[in-house]
Amino acid sequence: MKMMIYDEIASKVKDVLPKKRYNHSLGVAYMASSIAMKYGEDYEMAQIAGVLHDCAKYLDDEKMISECKKYGIEISEAESENPQLLHAKVGAYYAEHIYGVSDEEILSAIRCHTTGKPDMTFLEKCLFVADYIEIHRTQPSEPPLDEIRKIAFTDLDMAVYLELVNVVGYVKGQEGQTLDENSVKTLEYYEKLIKSRN
């Protein structure tokens, strides 16, 4: 299947996502492509990854799990307890089989955009950070989002690290929430990376 161009993909995503989620997806596409341009990377790939990253977010928990079972997608303990985490893996499957994305780099970026992973590619880091800092986001964080937005355009690895510190700290503070093992491993990797530069 030939991959659709960005406008076709965005139009199709608009048909399945609630308005707020669709606007978020457009915001992530814009932010990801802006970051990519700043670093001289492929902004079109970033734009497509951004608009598709939440393409399975509209599924409820039961459907998310059933889709994983149907398509042989592995479910971790954390994902079993919080099935909405699975929207990344299901989204990567949909990106390939519904939207015609064959580029493994885009699919991988979508697949790991919620938890991250150690030693991410540029596109994976770009999408991971863009999802967190896109302009519609207003959640409290320390350092504040505006500061992380600036850092993302000068030191992407640092932005990844600061995002992970915030996200992991937040999940640890939520009673009954299981922290995904990938997030912990990713934080450890980027913490070591940042410390090695000093």
ZADO-1210 file (C-alpha; in nm, 4 decimals, padded with zeros to 6 digits):
<atoms>
<atom x="00.0000" y="00.0000" z="00.0000" code="MET" pos="1"/>
<atom x="00.1346" y="00.3432" z="-00.0925" code="LYS" pos="2"/>
<atom x="00.1697" y="00.5851" z="00.1966" code="MET" pos="3"/>
<atom x="-00.0786" y="00.8700" z="00.1852" code="MET" pos="4"/>
<atom x="00.0538" y="01.2224" z="00.1817" code="ILE" pos="5"/>
<atom x="00.0242" y="01.4302" z="00.4981" code="TYR" pos="6"/>
<atom x="-00.2996" y="01.6098" z="00.4004" code="ASP" pos="7"/>
<atom x="-00.4719" y="01.2796" z="00.3207" code="GLU" pos="8"/>
<atom x="-00.3561" y="01.1283" z="00.6483" code="ILE" pos="9"/>
<atom x="-00.4669" y="01.4321" z="00.8510" code="ALA" pos="10"/>
<atom x="-00.8101" y="01.4252" z="00.6853" code="SER" pos="11"/>
<atom x="-00.8544" y="01.0564" z="00.7614" code="LYS" pos="12"/>
<atom x="-00.7372" y="01.0971" z="01.1217" code="VAL" pos="13"/>
<atom x="-00.9861" y="01.3828" z="01.1643" code="LYS" pos="14"/>
<atom x="-01.2686" y="01.1393" z="01.0853" code="ASP" pos="15"/>
<atom x="-01.1861" y="00.9085" z="01.3774" code="VAL" pos="16"/>
<atom x="-01.0520" y="01.1321" z="01.6546" code="LEU" pos="17"/>
<atom x="-01.2513" y="01.3637" z="01.8838" code="PRO" pos="18"/>
<atom x="-01.1896" y="01.7307" z="01.8014" code="LYS" pos="19"/>
<atom x="-00.9661" y="01.7958" z="02.1030" code="LYS" pos="20"/>
<atom x="-00.7496" y="01.4913" z="02.0300" code="ARG" pos="21"/>
<atom x="-00.7297" y="01.5833" z="01.6615" code="TYR" pos="22"/>
<atom x="-00.6188" y="01.9374" z="01.7472" code="ASN" pos="23"/>
<atom x="-00.3548" y="01.7878" z="01.9759" code="HIS" pos="24"/>
<atom x="-00.2345" y="01.5653" z="01.6914" code="SER" pos="25"/>
<atom x="-00.2039" y="01.8654" z="01.4599" code="LEU" pos="26"/>
<atom x="-00.0127" y="02.0467" z="01.7350" code="GLY" pos="27"/>
<atom x="00.2279" y="01.7553" z="01.7723" code="VAL" pos="28"/>
<atom x="00.2762" y="01.7366" z="01.3926" code="ALA" pos="29"/>
<atom x="00.3581" y="02.1086" z="01.3875" code="TYR" pos="30"/>
<atom x="00.5921" y="02.0901" z="01.6866" code="MET" pos="31"/>
<atom x="00.7690" y="01.7754" z="01.5625" code="ALA" pos="32"/>
<atom x="00.8240" y="01.9204" z="01.2148" code="SER" pos="33"/>
<atom x="00.9518" y="02.2458" z="01.3683" code="SER" pos="34"/>
<atom x="01.2025" y="02.0588" z="01.5858" code="ILE" pos="35"/>
<atom x="01.3131" y="01.8507" z="01.2861" code="ALA" pos="36"/>
<atom x="01.3685" y="02.1633" z="01.0761" code="MET" pos="37"/>
<atom x="01.5740" y="02.3205" z="01.3553" code="LYS" pos="38"/>
<atom x="01.8109" y="02.0212" z="01.3575" code="TYR" pos="39"/>
<atom x="01.8207" y="01.9790" z="00.9787" code="GLY" pos="40"/>
<atom x="01.6275" y="01.6511" z="00.9880" code="GLU" pos="41"/>
<atom x="01.3368" y="01.5264" z="00.7724" code="ASP" pos="42"/>
<atom x="01.0434" y="01.7441" z="00.8766" code="TYR" pos="43"/>
<atom x="00.7925" y="01.5538" z="00.6599" code="GLU" pos="44"/>
<atom x="00.8604" y="01.2293" z="00.8447" code="MET" pos="45"/>
<atom x="00.8235" y="01.4155" z="01.1744" code="ALA" pos="46"/>
<atom x="00.4975" y="01.5708" z="01.0566" code="GLN" pos="47"/>
<atom x="00.3497" y="01.2330" z="00.9573" code="ILE" pos="48"/>
<atom x="00.4619" y="01.0682" z="01.2828" code="ALA" pos="49"/>
<atom x="00.3086" y="01.3583" z="01.4747" code="GLY" pos="50"/>
<atom x="-00.0338" y="01.3519" z="01.3143" code="VAL" pos="51"/>
<atom x="-00.0547" y="00.9721" z="01.3453" code="LEU" pos="52"/>
<atom x="00.0878" y="00.9215" z="01.6950" code="HIS" pos="53"/>
<atom x="-00.2569" y="00.9103" z="01.8610" code="ASP" pos="54"/>
<atom x="-00.4508" y="00.7544" z="01.5712" code="CYS" pos="55"/>
<atom x="-00.5685" y="00.4695" z="01.7981" code="ALA" pos="56"/>
<atom x="-00.6377" y="00.6893" z="02.1018" code="LYS" pos="57"/>
<atom x="-01.0146" y="00.6822" z="02.0417" code="TYR" pos="58"/>
<atom x="-01.0374" y="00.3109" z="02.1312" code="LEU" pos="59"/>
<atom x="-01.1689" y="00.2173" z="02.4750" code="ASP" pos="60"/>
<atom x="-00.9698" y="-00.0137" z="02.7028" code="ASP" pos="61"/>
<atom x="-01.1533" y="-00.3308" z="02.6025" code="GLU" pos="62"/>
<atom x="-01.1118" y="-00.2625" z="02.2303" code="LYS" pos="63"/>
<atom x="-00.7462" y="-00.1705" z="02.2794" code="MET" pos="64"/>
<atom x="-00.6752" y="-00.5069" z="02.4422" code="ILE" pos="65"/>
<atom x="-00.8796" y="-00.6989" z="02.1853" code="SER" pos="66"/>
<atom x="-00.6911" y="-00.5312" z="01.8991" code="GLU" pos="67"/>
<atom x="-00.3603" y="-00.6327" z="02.0578" code="CYS" pos="68"/>
<atom x="-00.4756" y="-00.9935" z="02.0903" code="LYS" pos="69"/>
<atom x="-00.6119" y="-00.9911" z="01.7355" code="LYS" pos="70"/>
<atom x="-00.2874" y="-00.8619" z="01.5819" code="TYR" pos="71"/>
<atom x="-00.0399" y="-01.0350" z="01.8134" code="GLY" pos="72"/>
<atom x="00.0769" y="-00.7184" z="01.9884" code="ILE" pos="73"/>
<atom x="00.2554" y="-00.7884" z="02.3174" code="GLU" pos="74"/>
<atom x="00.0992" y="-00.6433" z="02.6336" code="ILE" pos="75"/>
<atom x="00.3221" y="-00.5590" z="02.9318" code="SER" pos="76"/>
<atom x="00.2120" y="-00.5659" z="03.2952" code="GLU" pos="77"/>
<atom x="00.1849" y="-00.1859" z="03.3060" code="ALA" pos="78"/>
<atom x="-00.0143" y="-00.1863" z="02.9809" code="GLU" pos="79"/>
<atom x="-00.2449" y="-00.4558" z="03.1147" code="SER" pos="80"/>
<atom x="-00.3188" y="-00.2361" z="03.4177" code="GLU" pos="81"/>
<atom x="-00.3462" y="00.0813" z="03.2070" code="ASN" pos="82"/>
<atom x="-00.4609" y="-00.0263" z="02.8572" code="PRO" pos="83"/>
<atom x="-00.4546" y="00.3302" z="02.7240" code="GLN" pos="84"/>
<atom x="-00.0745" y="00.2955" z="02.7083" code="LEU" pos="85"/>
<atom x="-00.1375" y="00.0470" z="02.4272" code="LEU" pos="86"/>
<atom x="-00.2564" y="00.3205" z="02.1926" code="HIS" pos="87"/>
<atom x="00.1070" y="00.3680" z="02.0866" code="ALA" pos="88"/>
<atom x="00.1545" y="00.0078" z="01.9760" code="LYS" pos="89"/>
<atom x="-00.1914" y="-00.0187" z="01.8203" code="VAL" pos="90"/>
<atom x="-00.1352" y="00.3211" z="01.6592" code="GLY" pos="91"/>
<atom x="00.1851" y="00.1972" z="01.4943" code="ALA" pos="92"/>
<atom x="-00.0072" y="-00.1025" z="01.3602" code="TYR" pos="93"/>
<atom x="-00.2826" y="00.1237" z="01.2249" code="TYR" pos="94"/>
<atom x="-00.0256" y="00.3627" z="01.0764" code="ALA" pos="95"/>
<atom x="00.1130" y="00.0758" z="00.8727" code="GLU" pos="96"/>
<atom x="-00.2032" y="-00.1130" z="00.7824" code="HIS" pos="97"/>
<atom x="-00.4607" y="00.1671" z="00.7527" code="ILE" pos="98"/>
<atom x="-00.2523" y="00.4703" z="00.6549" code="TYR" pos="99"/>
<atom x="00.0084" y="00.2879" z="00.4457" code="GLY" pos="100"/>
<atom x="00.3182" y="00.3933" z="00.6400" code="VAL" pos="101"/>
<atom x="00.5986" y="00.1511" z="00.5569" code="SER" pos="102"/>
<atom x="00.8880" y="00.3521" z="00.7008" code="ASP" pos="103"/>
<atom x="01.0014" y="00.1628" z="01.0116" code="GLU" pos="104"/>
<atom x="01.1514" y="00.4765" z="01.1618" code="GLU" pos="105"/>
<atom x="00.8101" y="00.6479" z="01.1655" code="ILE" pos="106"/>
<atom x="00.6397" y="00.3337" z="01.2961" code="LEU" pos="107"/>
<atom x="00.8981" y="00.2951" z="01.5719" code="SER" pos="108"/>
<atom x="00.8577" y="00.6594" z="01.6763" code="ALA" pos="109"/>
<atom x="00.4818" y="00.6086" z="01.7085" code="ILE" pos="110"/>
<atom x="00.5324" y="00.2774" z="01.8905" code="ARG" pos="111"/>
<atom x="00.7504" y="00.4262" z="02.1660" code="CYS" pos="112"/>
<atom x="00.6070" y="00.7784" z="02.1981" code="HIS" pos="113"/>
<atom x="00.4405" y="00.7150" z="02.5361" code="THR" pos="114"/>
<atom x="00.7251" y="00.5481" z="02.7261" code="THR" pos="115"/>
<atom x="01.0317" y="00.6259" z="02.5199" code="GLY" pos="116"/>
<atom x="01.3179" y="00.3785" z="02.4974" code="LYS" pos="117"/>
<atom x="01.6934" y="00.3883" z="02.5585" code="PRO" pos="118"/>
<atom x="01.9096" y="00.5292" z="02.2782" code="ASP" pos="119"/>
<atom x="01.6257" y="00.6673" z="02.0661" code="MET" pos="120"/>
<atom x="01.6750" y="00.7825" z="01.7083" code="THR" pos="121"/>
<atom x="01.6316" y="01.1503" z="01.6297" code="PHE" pos="122"/>
<atom x="01.2746" y="01.0957" z="01.5066" code="LEU" pos="123"/>
<atom x="01.1819" y="00.8932" z="01.8145" code="GLU" pos="124"/>
<atom x="01.3139" y="01.1673" z="02.0436" code="LYS" pos="125"/>
<atom x="01.1506" y="01.4350" z="01.8302" code="CYS" pos="126"/>
<atom x="00.8034" y="01.2786" z="01.8540" code="LEU" pos="127"/>
<atom x="00.8461" y="01.1863" z="02.2217" code="PHE" pos="128"/>
<atom x="00.9238" y="01.5475" z="02.3125" code="VAL" pos="129"/>
<atom x="00.6800" y="01.7096" z="02.0673" code="ALA" pos="130"/>
<atom x="00.3907" y="01.5129" z="02.2197" code="ASP" pos="131"/>
<atom x="00.4820" y="01.6490" z="02.5626" code="TYR" pos="132"/>
<atom x="00.5438" y="02.0140" z="02.4753" code="ILE" pos="133"/>
<atom x="00.2963" y="02.0878" z="02.1943" code="GLU" pos="134"/>
<atom x="00.1242" y="02.4204" z="02.2414" code="ILE" pos="135"/>
<atom x="-00.2121" y="02.2850" z="02.3670" code="HIS" pos="136"/>
<atom x="-00.0422" y="02.1193" z="02.6656" code="ARG" pos="137"/>
<atom x="-00.0802" y="02.3059" z="02.9939" code="THR" pos="138"/>
<atom x="00.0014" y="02.0466" z="03.2616" code="GLN" pos="139"/>
<atom x="00.2197" y="02.1593" z="03.5519" code="PRO" pos="140"/>
<atom x="00.5801" y="02.0442" z="03.5303" code="SER" pos="141"/>
<atom x="00.9164" y="02.1311" z="03.6784" code="GLU" pos="142"/>
<atom x="01.0926" y="02.2820" z="03.4961" code="PRO" pos="143"/>
<atom x="00.7880" y="02.4493" z="03.3381" code="PRO" pos="144"/>
<atom x="00.6778" y="02.3480" z="02.9901" code="LEU" pos="145"/>
<atom x="00.7833" y="02.6822" z="02.8409" code="ASP" pos="146"/>
<atom x="01.1391" y="02.6153" z="02.9556" code="GLU" pos="147"/>
<atom x="01.1381" y="02.2607" z="02.8141" code="ILE" pos="148"/>
<atom x="00.9998" y="02.4003" z="02.4866" code="ARG" pos="149"/>
<atom x="01.3023" y="02.6287" z="02.4576" code="LYS" pos="150"/>
<atom x="01.5450" y="02.3522" z="02.5543" code="ILE" pos="151"/>
<atom x="01.3963" y="02.1193" z="02.2887" code="ALA" pos="152"/>
<atom x="01.5296" y="02.3522" z="02.0188" code="PHE" pos="153"/>
<atom x="01.8824" y="02.3660" z="02.1597" code="THR" pos="154"/>
<atom x="01.9386" y="02.0295" z="02.3364" code="ASP" pos="155"/>
<atom x="01.6933" y="01.7538" z="02.2453" code="LEU" pos="156"/>
<atom x="01.8538" y="01.4944" z="02.4739" code="ASP" pos="157"/>
<atom x="01.8141" y="01.7290" z="02.7699" code="MET" pos="158"/>
<atom x="01.4478" y="01.7847" z="02.6783" code="ALA" pos="159"/>
<atom x="01.3964" y="01.4072" z="02.6684" code="VAL" pos="160"/>
<atom x="01.5599" y="01.3731" z="03.0094" code="TYR" pos="161"/>
<atom x="01.3560" y="01.6526" z="03.1710" code="LEU" pos="162"/>
<atom x="01.0339" y="01.5109" z="03.0293" code="GLU" pos="163"/>
<atom x="01.1151" y="01.1670" z="03.1690" code="LEU" pos="164"/>
<atom x="01.1955" y="01.3087" z="03.5132" code="VAL" pos="165"/>
<atom x="00.8560" y="01.4788" z="03.5168" code="ASN" pos="166"/>
<atom x="00.6562" y="01.1856" z="03.3800" code="VAL" pos="167"/>
<atom x="00.8186" y="00.9172" z="03.5947" code="VAL" pos="168"/>
<atom x="00.7876" y="01.1379" z="03.9034" code="GLY" pos="169"/>
<atom x="00.4205" y="01.2007" z="03.8271" code="TYR" pos="170"/>
<atom x="00.3356" y="00.8314" z="03.7788" code="VAL" pos="171"/>
<atom x="00.5222" y="00.7357" z="04.0965" code="LYS" pos="172"/>
<atom x="00.3065" y="00.9874" z="04.2839" code="GLY" pos="173"/>
<atom x="-00.0192" y="00.8336" z="04.1618" code="GLN" pos="174"/>
<atom x="-00.1586" y="00.5678" z="04.3916" code="GLU" pos="175"/>
<atom x="-00.2269" y="00.2363" z="04.2180" code="GLY" pos="176"/>
<atom x="-00.0395" y="00.3299" z="03.8979" code="GLN" pos="177"/>
<atom x="00.2192" y="00.0853" z="03.7648" code="THR" pos="178"/>
<atom x="00.5220" y="00.2498" z="03.6126" code="LEU" pos="179"/>
<atom x="00.6110" y="00.1072" z="03.2719" code="ASP" pos="180"/>
<atom x="00.9517" y="-00.0627" z="03.2758" code="GLU" pos="181"/>
<atom x="01.0484" y="00.1063" z="02.9473" code="ASN" pos="182"/>
<atom x="01.0053" y="00.4501" z="03.1042" code="SER" pos="183"/>
<atom x="01.2371" y="00.3571" z="03.3906" code="VAL" pos="184"/>
<atom x="01.5023" y="00.2155" z="03.1550" code="LYS" pos="185"/>
<atom x="01.4735" y="00.5210" z="02.9309" code="THR" pos="186"/>
<atom x="01.5136" y="00.7599" z="03.2232" code="LEU" pos="187"/>
<atom x="01.8199" y="00.5682" z="03.3461" code="GLU" pos="188"/>
<atom x="01.9748" y="00.5807" z="02.9983" code="TYR" pos="189"/>
<atom x="01.9233" y="00.9552" z="02.9473" code="TYR" pos="190"/>
<atom x="02.0229" y="01.0408" z="03.3042" code="GLU" pos="191"/>
<atom x="02.3527" y="00.8587" z="03.2452" code="LYS" pos="192"/>
<atom x="02.3929" y="01.0320" z="02.9079" code="LEU" pos="193"/>
<atom x="02.3380" y="01.3795" z="03.0518" code="ILE" pos="194"/>
<atom x="02.5738" y="01.3137" z="03.3465" code="LYS" pos="195"/>
<atom x="02.8455" y="01.1864" z="03.1110" code="SER" pos="196"/>
<atom x="02.8545" y="01.5248" z="02.9401" code="ARG" pos="197"/>
<atom x="02.9447" y="01.7131" z="03.2584" code="ASN" pos="198"/>
</atoms>
